[in-house]
Amino acid sequence: MHWEARLRRLAALQSGVIGIHQMGHVGGDHRWWNNARRNGRWEPLSDRVLRADGTPATAEQRAFAGVLDAGPPSFLADESALGWFGTRNASLEPVQVARRRGTTNRPGALARAHRLRDVRACDVVVVRGLPVLSPIRAAWCEAARLSALPEEWAVPRLERVVDGLHREHLLTWEQLHESIRCLGRRGRSGTSLMRAIAVKRTPGTSATESRLEDRFVEALQEAGADPMEPQVVVGGDRPIGRTDFRDPNLPMVAEINSLTFHSTPSDRDADRRRYARLVAAGFAVAVVWEDDLWSNRSDVLRVVSDARTAAREGRPAVFHTASCPWPLDCRDPLW
């Protein structure tokens, strides 16, 4: 394959940009970089980042460029990390990146860069191809930022961030308390705020998020079906998020959907993207709709059984119960 085709293939995975330190990843060296800079088909965004011609300038591209410019082992951080996860009211820009303490302190040309201490292996995850601070650690960064405010102002703001991550299935109360045990200490910015919000968010209180999920647990129990584990984060080092339920023995999850939050076109698009990521990761997905939990339990059990069978046979797919408001999706076993 021609050297430039290799660079373009890499750029296509990164919103159209490449970093100088990545030349070795595609079998190249500094000569490839210099040729790309000179041939007019790549725009230098900095000394360390090139953009392929014809690619649109987007916030996502600027996030990739900021991390690539800062160089390894940098990662998206702070509010930018929250924005990458899609947290409400969080913005990707201005792009903020961080590095582990003890690495380079070279300033970034395309992002605000700072160093972060006590970065654990689990604190950095890869999401859509970009190294990003994990949701719980990003919440700690937000707590540190808010610690400069009076507590009566800071606590409600931090609660909105943490509750939003929890609502989006990106954080559990168990993770919140575990992070306080590992990171909380006298003198660390944000510790008192994280402890304050943890008081009302004790492990186990979010075992199920709603009456609908309680109803699902009852349906399985009454039918004698194998139980499922509630509120489990799936995805390994590339987290997809927290699922409503996961089978403890099979690559199978169940999502409990209310019409209030899952019936509009934007809801459908977001759910389809989420289900596609679960299927790509090898999971069979049972999507249980609100009306069926109350009036059609037999279909709930059918969909759970179908998803478990597919998981056993290595056929990741999505199965909806009968009251799914997306008729085309419901007729297609992939969705």
HELIX and SHEET records of a PDB file:
HELIX    1   1 TRP A    3  ALA A   12  1                                  10    
HELIX    2   2 ILE A   20  VAL A   26  5                                   7    
HELIX    3   3 HIS A   30  ARG A   38  1                                   9    
HELIX    4   4 ALA A   59  ALA A   70  1                                  12    
HELIX    5   5 ASP A   78  TRP A   84  1                                   7    
HELIX    6   6 ALA A  121  ASP A  123  5                                   3    
HELIX    7   7 PRO A  135  LEU A  146  1                                  12    
HELIX    8   8 GLU A  151  ARG A  167  1                                  17    
HELIX    9   9 TRP A  173  LEU A  183  1                                  11    
HELIX   10  10 THR A  191  ALA A  198  1                                   8    
HELIX   11  11 ARG A  211  ALA A  223  1                                  13    
HELIX   12  12 LEU A  259  HIS A  262  1                                   4    
HELIX   13  13 PRO A  265  ALA A  280  1                                  16    
HELIX   14  14 GLU A  290  SER A  295  1                                   6    
HELIX   15  15 ARG A  297  ARG A  312  1                                  16    
HELIX   16  16 PRO A  327  ARG A  331  1                                   5    
SHEET    1   A 3 VAL A  17  GLY A  19  0                                        
SHEET    2   A 3 VAL A  49  ALA A  52 -1                                        
SHEET    3   A 3 TRP A  42  PRO A  44 -1                                        
SHEET    1   B 3 PHE A  75  LEU A  76  0                                        
SHEET    2   B 3 GLN A  96  ARG A 100 -1                                        
SHEET    3   B 3 ARG A 112  LEU A 116  1                                        
SHEET    1   C 2 VAL A 124  VAL A 127  0                                        
SHEET    2   C 2 LEU A 130  LEU A 133 -1                                        
SHEET    1   D 5 GLU A 229  VAL A 234  0                                        
SHEET    2   D 5 GLY A 241  ARG A 246 -1                                        
SHEET    3   D 5 MET A 252  ASN A 257 -1                                        
SHEET    4   D 5 ALA A 284  TRP A 289  1                                        
SHEET    5   D 5 VAL A 318  HIS A 320  1                                        
END                                                                             
